Amino acid sequence: MNILATRNIFIDTSIFKGIKFLWNHKYLKIITKLANSNEIQLFLTTITKREIIKKITEDVNSSISQMKKLRKEATILSSLKEYDKIFKRIDKEKLKKKLIDKFDKFCKESKCQIISTNNVQIDEVFSKYFDEQPPFKRSGKKFEFPDAFVLESLSNWCKKNNDQMYIISNDNDMKDFCKENEYLYFINNIPKFLNIFLSHIKYSIRIIQMFEDNIDKIHEKLKSEFEWLGFYLEDREGDVLSAELKDAEFDDINLIDLNNASAFFELDTLIKFEAEIYYDDYDTAIYDSEDKVLIPWQKIEETIENSYEASIIVEIKLNADDINDYSIEELTINDNQDVGIQVENILNYK
């Protein structure tokens, strides 16, 4: 069991991007709740805040481009009232402001402290760059400079306040930096931090053990929920007729939230499944010179095996009087997102 080293945490831009800047995400709701009750202290830096705003702006621009492509491809739907919203004009600047306002609201509600990077000695950063020390060890590229200033400012804050801090990031250069720093502890995702944090609660160990002892029941629930997901072909014109879970390998199991009535677990899972698919066979296609398209004469129907990595969140209902009395309340797979299948990759692998 990992011992909680500090209640100070820094969340890197890569983590926010990984959850698509969804400020109402389950992980961020828990972080906000803990910060509001002064159980943890969240930090960002001035550079990190600007990075997040820049990434939000880039994602908005990319999303609008995708929307324009959709409108072009789906023009026929513009006459149908139920699709009006798709074809309405998008105010890019208004949309950016709304999303950035949500970020600002998250910072306020989580009592986030912003550490200035102005106190970092430039010579110290350049010295690490030329000596190829972390965070320049792996790449040595100039785009690591923002991370260098971020990490140095966090380390300086800890040194000044005689404290320590968890760096939550999936950036390996940050990981290398933390290995050589006495104040910073690296963790690659929020669930792992929450698991460490909650492990200091006395009865949490018993709940974790109970969950792991009954992992077969989780597997059964996963199998039934998997059938309700949507499936689609990413690189073929066709359909997924059915999909069946064949196996699931649970890697990390993390307790991410706990109260008297419920416990929430996050599981990094490799899902293996079998799908029956049906798609156009372009080997039988002829060219329509009038419409300038290929028209396939036959379709292919086959059963394929596939796998993908998923984040699974499980809610366990607890009995306050008997810790062994519980039920699986809910299980969600990748926030119930549809599963895309790339046929070409599967055929090449075979």
N, C-alpha and C positions, 0 to 999 in steps of 0.2 A: 504494500500500500504506500502510495506517495504521500508525504507529509506536506501540508500547506505551508509554503515558505513565506508568503506575503499575501496581503489582500489587495495589492496594487496591480492593475492590469493595463496593458496597452494593446489595442487592437489595430492591426495593420490594414492598410487599404486592400490588400489581397484577400482578406477574410470578408470584408464588406462586399467586394466584387463577386466573391464566390457564392454569396447568397443574394446576388443581383440587386444589391442596395435596397432590399425590402426591409424597411425600418419597423415593420410589424411582424418580422420573422420571429418564430418561437424562441430562438437563441437570444435575440436582442431584447425580447420581452423579459426573459429571465434575468439578463444582465441589468436591465433597467430596474427591475424589482429589487434585486440585491443592492444596487447602488443607492436606491431611494431609501432603503432601510439601513444605510451606512455599513453594510456588511462587506462591501468591496468599494474600491475607488477606481473609476475608469479615467484613463489618460489618453489624449491624442496630442499631436504636436501641430504647430502652425503649418509645417510642410504637409503633414498627413491630411489636415483639413483641406488644404488647397488641392491636394492630389485627388481626394474624394470628389470634390466639386468638379474637377476637370474630367474625371472618369464618368460622372453622372452626365455631364454635357456631351461627352463622346457617345455614350449609350443612347441618349435622346436622339442625337443626329443619326446614328445607325438605325434606330427603331423607326424613325420617320422615313428613312430611305426604304426600309423593308415594307412599310405601310404603302408607300407610293407604288412599289412593285406589285403588291397584293391588289391594289386598286386597278392597276393596268390589266392584270391577269383575270380579275374578277369583275370586269366592267358590267357584265350581264346582270349582276346582283344589285346594281345601283338603282334599278327601278322598283326594288322591293323595300317596303317601308321598314321591315325588321332589320335591314342592313344599313339604314341611314347613317348610323354613327361611324361606320367604317369610311364613308365617303365625305364626311364633314371635314372642313378645312381645319388643320391643326396649327395652333399658334405656338410655334417653337419656343419663343422666349417665355411665354406664360407657362408652358409645360415645364421648362427648366426651373423656373422660379418655384413652382409648386413642389417639385421633387427636392430642390435644395432646402426649401422651407421645412420639409419633412425631416431632412437631415439635421437641421438646426433644432427642431423640436426634440429629436432623439437626444441630442447633446444636452439640451436643457433638462429634460426629464431624467436623464441618467446622471445628472450632476457632474458631467464630464469636465475635467480640468485640462486646459490647453497649455502645453509647455512650449515656450518660445525656443526656436532654434538659433536665435541671434547670439546666444551665449557660447556657441561652439567656436573653437579656435580653428580657423581655416587651415593653418599650417599643419595642425594635427591630422586633419582629414587628408590633405595632400600627401603627407608623409606615409599614411597607410596605403594610399593609392599607388605611389611609386614603389613601395616595398611589397605590394601585392598582399597586403594583410586584409582580413575580413572587414567589411563586406566586399572587398575587391578581389579576394583570393580566387574565386571560381571564374569570374568573367573579366575583371579588370576594366570594365567598360564605364563610360562616363555616366550612363543612366543609373549607376549605383550610387552616384553622389547624393541624391536626395535621401536614400536609406542611410548613408553614412552620417549625414547631419542629424537625421532623426535619432539614430541609435546613440550617437555621442551626446545629444541633448538629454535623452532619457537616462543615460549613465551618469551624466553630470548632476541631474536632479537627485538621483539616488545617493550619490556620493555626498552632495550638499546636505541632504536630509537624513543621512545615515540609515537608508532604507533600501529595499529591493523591489523588483518589479517583474511580473510575467510579461513576456513578449509573445502575443498570440499572432502567428503569421505562418503562411505556408512557403515562405521564401527561404531557400537554403543558405543564401548569403547572410541573412539575419541569424540563422541558426549557428553558422560558423562564428559570427561575431559574439554571440551569447556564450558560446563554449569557452571563450577566452576572457570573459568579463565576470567579475565577482559579484556584480549587482543584478544582472539580468538573467532570467530563466526562460528558455524557449519552449513553447508549446505550439503544436501545429494546427490546432483547431479549438473552438470554443467548448464543445462537449468534453474534451479532455480536461480543460481547466475546471469546468463545473463539477466533473466527477471527483477531482482532487479536492475542490472546495467542500463538497457535500460529504466527503468521506470522514471529515472531522466530527460529523454529527453521530452521536453514539449508536443509534439503532440503524443507521444507514448501511452498515456492514452486513447486518442480518438481512436487510431487504435485498441488497446486491446478491448475496449468497442464495437467497430464496429464488431470485430471478434466474440465476445461472443454473440452479438445480432443476428448474422447470423449463429449460430452453426448448424442449420438444414441443411444449404447448405453444410457444412462440412460433415455431416452425409451422405448426398446423394452422395457426391464425394467418400467418404470412401466405400460406398456400391458398387459402380461401380468399384473401383480399387481393392477391395477385390477379385472379381471374376477372376482377372488376376494373382493372386498368385498361386504358385505351392503347392500341398498338397501330403502328402505321409503317409503311415502307418509305425509307428516305430517298432511295435511288432507283425506284421502279414505279411504273404506273400499275397499281394493283391494290390488293387488300390483304390484310391479315385476318384469316378466317377464324382462327382460334389460337390460344397460347396456354401452355400448362407449365407450371413450376416443376422442375425436376430435382433441384437441389439448391441449398443456400448455405454459404460458408460465412459464419459470423466472425468477423475479425475483432475490432475493438467494441467493447460493451461499456457504455458510459452512463452513469446516473446523472441526469442533467437538471432535474427539479424534484422537489420533495416537500410534501405537507402531510397533515394528519390523515387526509382522505385519499391522496393519490401519489404515485411515484411515476416519473417519466424517464425512460431510457432511450438512448440513441445508439444504434448499432450500425457500424460500417459493414456492409454485406456484399458478397459476391453472389449474384443471383444467376442461376443457370436454368434455362428454360427451353422448351420445344414449341415451335410455332408452325402452323399450317398456313402457307402463303400462296397467293394466286396473283400472277402478274403477266403483262404482255411479253410475248416472245418476239423480240425485234429481229431475230434471225429469219423470221418468216415475213418480215415487213416489206411492203412495196411503197414506192415513192409516189405521192399524189402531187403532180406538177402544178395543178391548179391551186391547191391550198398550201403547197410547199411543205408538206409534212409526211412523215413515215406512218403507214397504217399497218400494224401487225395483224396477221390473219389467225394466229393461234395464241393461246395462253399457256403458261406453265403453272402447274399446281404441284407443290412439293412440301415436304416436312423438313424443317431445318432446325439445327441446334444453335443456340446463341447464349451469350452471357453479358452481364454489365454490372458495374459497381453502383450500389444504391445506399442512400442514407435512410434508415428506418427509425421512426419514432414510435415507441410503444407506451401507452398509458395504462398503468396498473391501478385498479381500485383497491384500496386497503381497508381493512377492518381495524379500527383503533384499539379494539379490545383483544384482537388475536392477529398477530402479525402474519401467521401462516394461512389466514383466511383472506384470499384475494381473488380478483377476477381480471381478465384482460378486457379493459374498457374499449380501447381503440388502438389500431395499428395503421400507420400511414407510410407509404413507400414514395420517397422522393417528392413529398408534398402532392402525391396523387397525379404527378405529371405523366403524360402519355409516353410510351416507350417507342423510340424509333429503331428500325432494323435496317442495316445496310447490307443488301443482298450481295453486292460485289465483293465486300470484304470476306463474307462467309465462303463464297465460291472460290476466291483466291486462296483462302486458308486451306480449303479442301485439296 
